[in-house]
Amino acid sequence: MNKKSDFLFPDKFYVYILLSLKDHKFYTGFTTDLRKRLILHTKGQVISTRLRCPFKLIHYEYFINETDAKAREVFLKSGFGRNQLKEALKRTLMRY
């Protein structure tokens, strides 16, 4: 732990959204190490996304509670959550 925030919140959980530049579809994921996970996606080392590279990280959320993060991931993968996300990010998505 090298930052003050690491001391205050040692557990970090991320929900992230990738946009495939190949098929223009979302991938929603959960991780405890966002930087490492993005590297794995970029290198094609994630089985579920390897054929959909390249990706653009278009959104992520940070949580200090794993249960909250996993609940958010499930919501964003639901039809209502996906539609809400598309509406919130429509300006970003217009560029792709």
C-alpha positions in Angstrom: 0.0 0.0 0.0 1.7 3.1 -1.2 -1.1 5.7 -1.3 -3.3 7.1 1.4 -6.4 5.8 -0.3 -4.9 2.3 -0.2 -4.7 2.6 3.5 -8.3 3.8 3.9 -9.8 1.4 1.4 -7.5 -1.6 1.0 -10.1 -3.6 -1.0 -10.9 -2.3 -4.4 -13.5 -3.7 -6.8 -14.2 -2.4 -10.3 -17.0 -2.9 -12.7 -16.0 -1.9 -16.2 -17.4 -1.6 -19.7 -15.5 -2.2 -22.8 -16.7 -1.4 -26.3 -15.5 -3.8 -29.0 -14.2 -1.8 -31.9 -14.7 -5.0 -34.0 -18.4 -5.7 -33.4 -19.5 -2.5 -31.6 -20.9 -4.5 -28.6 -20.3 -4.1 -24.9 -18.4 -6.3 -22.6 -19.1 -5.8 -18.9 -16.7 -7.2 -16.4 -15.7 -7.2 -12.7 -12.1 -7.2 -11.3 -10.0 -6.2 -8.4 -7.1 -5.0 -10.6 -8.4 -2.9 -13.5 -5.1 -2.1 -15.1 -4.0 -5.8 -15.2 -7.4 -6.9 -16.5 -7.3 -4.4 -19.3 -3.9 -5.6 -20.3 -5.2 -9.2 -20.5 -8.1 -8.1 -22.7 -5.7 -6.1 -25.0 -3.4 -9.1 -25.4 -6.3 -11.4 -26.2 -5.8 -13.5 -23.1 -9.4 -13.4 -21.9 -11.3 -16.3 -23.5 -14.7 -14.5 -23.6 -13.3 -11.5 -25.5 -10.3 -12.7 -27.4 -12.1 -12.8 -30.8 -13.7 -9.3 -30.3 -10.5 -7.2 -30.0 -9.6 -4.4 -30.1 -11.5 -2.7 -27.2 -11.9 0.7 -25.8 -12.6 1.2 -22.1 -15.6 3.5 -22.1 -16.7 3.3 -18.4 -15.7 2.0 -15.0 -16.9 2.2 -11.5 -15.0 1.8 -8.3 -16.4 0.1 -5.2 -15.0 -0.6 -1.7 -17.5 -3.5 -1.2 -17.4 -6.6 -3.4 -21.1 -7.4 -3.0 -22.1 -3.9 -4.2 -19.7 -4.3 -7.2 -21.0 -7.7 -8.2 -24.6 -6.5 -7.9 -23.8 -3.5 -10.2 -22.2 -5.8 -12.7 -25.3 -8.0 -12.8 -27.5 -4.9 -13.2 -25.4 -3.6 -16.1 -25.7 -7.0 -17.8 -29.5 -6.9 -17.5 -31.6 -5.5 -20.3 -32.6 -2.4 -18.3 -29.0 -1.8 -17.1 -27.7 -2.1 -20.7 -30.3 0.3 -22.0 -29.5 2.8 -19.2 -25.8 2.6 -19.9 -26.4 3.2 -23.6 -28.5 6.3 -22.8 -25.9 7.6 -20.4 -23.0 7.1 -22.8 -24.8 8.0 -26.1 -22.4 10.9 -26.9 -19.4 8.7 -26.3 -20.8 5.9 -28.4 -21.6 8.2 -31.3 -17.8 8.5 -31.9 -17.6 4.7 -32.6 
